[in-house]
Amino acid sequence: MTPNNLEEQLEPIDEPIIVHGASEEDLRACLKELEKLEEVVGYIFRTKNSASIDLKEPSKIIDYAMLSSAVIFESEKLAKTFELGNIQKILVEGQQLKLLVLIQGENKINIFLEKDGDYEKILGMLPP
């Protein structure tokens, strides 16, 4: 299943929280709203000049930062090798955690979800 086919299967919920081209401040506010969802473990939001980390388990900051960096790095390598173009969304499902990575220009948003977390719900709240 290609990412495009997956996107076609997703049904958006009510209204998106983040609109395309949102400012950095708007993105931060939206992440604070997402964080209120029970299944969201936390997030890392990286811009060109800064990073914000908010996790329910602060002791795992280094682990989550390393995981998200490795996922982005390896995905970019695979995209280049297989000529896939720019990566915009990445989903990694582990035995205990899901990681949703969204790349919007220079902004990288890493959202960590519980294993049973509904990433489609999160995607429905974010821009395409």
ABEGO torsion letter per residue (X at the ends): XBAAAAAAABBBBGBBABBBGBBAAAAAAAAAAAAABAABAEBBBBBAABBBBBBABAAAAAAAAAAAAAAAAAAAAAAAAAGAEBBABBBBBBAABBBBBBBBEABBBBBBBBAABBAAAAAAABBX
